[in-house]
Amino acid sequence: MIRDFVYRSALWCTLAITFSAHSAPTIVPDPPSLPARGYVLIDYNTGEILVEKNARTKLNPASLTKLMTAYVAGQEVKAGNITLDDEVLISKKAWAKNFPDSSKMFIEVGTKVPLMDLYRGLIVQSGNDASVAIAEYVAGSESAFVNMMNSWAETLGLENTSYSNPHGLDSRGLYSTPLDIAKLGRAIIHDLPDIYSLYSETSYTYNGITQYNRNGLLRDRSINVDGMKTGYTSGAGYSLATSATYGDMRLIAVVMGAKSAKSRESVSKQLLSYGFRFFDTVSPNKADDVVTNVKVWMGDKDQLPVGVRDDIYLTLPRGDADKLDAEVEFDRELVAPITKGEKVGSVIYKVEDEPLVVKDLVAKSDIKQGSVIKRLVDWFKRLLSGWL
C-alpha cells in the first residue's frame, strides 16, 4: 500500500511502501549454549548469522575438508574441463589400502572408476581414497589440487581457512572455522545444485560393500535435513555441517569439536530448530517485480517501471515481517534517455523505521528521447513545476 508520494526538492523524491500492518513487539529468546568447541547457524538466502560460538576460531575440520574437495571438482565439471562420466584410473597413492584405519570406498589400484562413483564415495561414504583419486584426476597431483583448494578458499572469502590435503586427516596447515565452512556450504548449494543433491543420499554400494551416510539427521523425520557432511578425527573431535529447509527458509548449521556423533547431531538439531522457530526469511521484492513507476521527462514514454536487480531476501525475527516497510528514493528527476538496468535510486527496507538494508533501484526498461515537440512540451512543464 502506498502511503505517500512527496517531492522534497526538484532533484529527488521518496516513495514509502508498507507491506503489511504493524503488530506487537517481537521477542526472540537468547540462543542455547551448546556443548561443542565452535558452531554457527546462518540463513542460506541472506548469509546472516543467527547463532554463533567461536564461529571465527580456527579449528581442525577433519572430513569437512571434503566439502572443498567436492566444490573444486564440481567447478571443473561446471567449466567443462571434466565430466561426471569420465573414467578415473586409480593410482597407488589413492589405493584404499593406504587408509587402513579411516573411512574409504574401497577402490583398487589399477581400476577405472567413473567420476560420479568417486563423488558418491567422497560424499556418502566419506572416502579418503576417493578424495585422493579425485584430486589426482582433476589437478594431476594431490599437491596441485590442494593449491586449487586454497585458491578457491580465497575466492570464496574463507579468511580463516587453509588446506594441506583433500581428505581432512590431521595435518599441519589444515584448519578452518564454523563460519568459513558455512560459507562454503552455501556456495555448494548455490553454485553446484546437481552435486548438492548427492548429499541427501543415505547409502551407497561400491565394490559389493554398502556403506551408510554418517549424517544421522538425514533419517530424522522431525526435521527436513538434506545435507551436508560429517567429520571426525581424534584431533578434531566430531563435526557436522548440516542444511535443512522449513517452508521457503533454508538454514545451514556447522558444529565443530563435539564429544560424540550423537552430540554433534543433537547440537545441530537444536541450532536448526531454534532458527526455524524464531526467524523467518522473507522476500519483499523479486528481480522481476516492478516496485513502482516514476515520471520521466523528455522521453518517448512518461512513466518508467523500476525495481531491484536481484531477488531481495531478509532475515527477520518471526513476526517482524508484519512490520516491514520499504522506502524508495530517487536521487534525481529522471530525464530520457534511460537504459534498462541503469541505477536510478535506492530501496531502503525498514522495520519500525529502523533501516535493515539498502539496495539499488534500477530501470526495468529502456526509455528513448521523445520527439522535439515532446521535449519542448516537457521543458515548459518542468519550468512551471519549478515555479509552483
Buried (B, 14 or more C-beta within 10 A) or exposed (E): EEEEEEEEEEEEBBBBBEBEEEEEEBEBEEBEEBBBBBBBBBBBBBBBBBBBBBBEBBBBBBBBBBBBBBBBBBBBBEEEEBEBEBEBEBBEBBBBEBBEEBBBBBBEBEEEBBBBBBBBBBBBBBBBBBBBBBBBBBBEEBEEBBEBBBEBBEEBEBEBBBBBBBBBBEBEEBBBBBBBBBBBBBBBBEBBEEBBEBBBBEEBEBEEEEBBBBBBBBEEEEBBBBBBBBBBBEEBBBBBBBBBBBEEBBBBBBBBBBEEBEBBBBBBBBBBBBBBEBBBBBEBBEEEBEBBBBBBBBBBBBEBBBBBEEEBBBBBBEBBBBBBBBBBBBEEBBBBBBEEEBEBBBBBBBBEEEEBEEBBBBBBBBBEBBEEEBBEBBEEEBEEEEEE
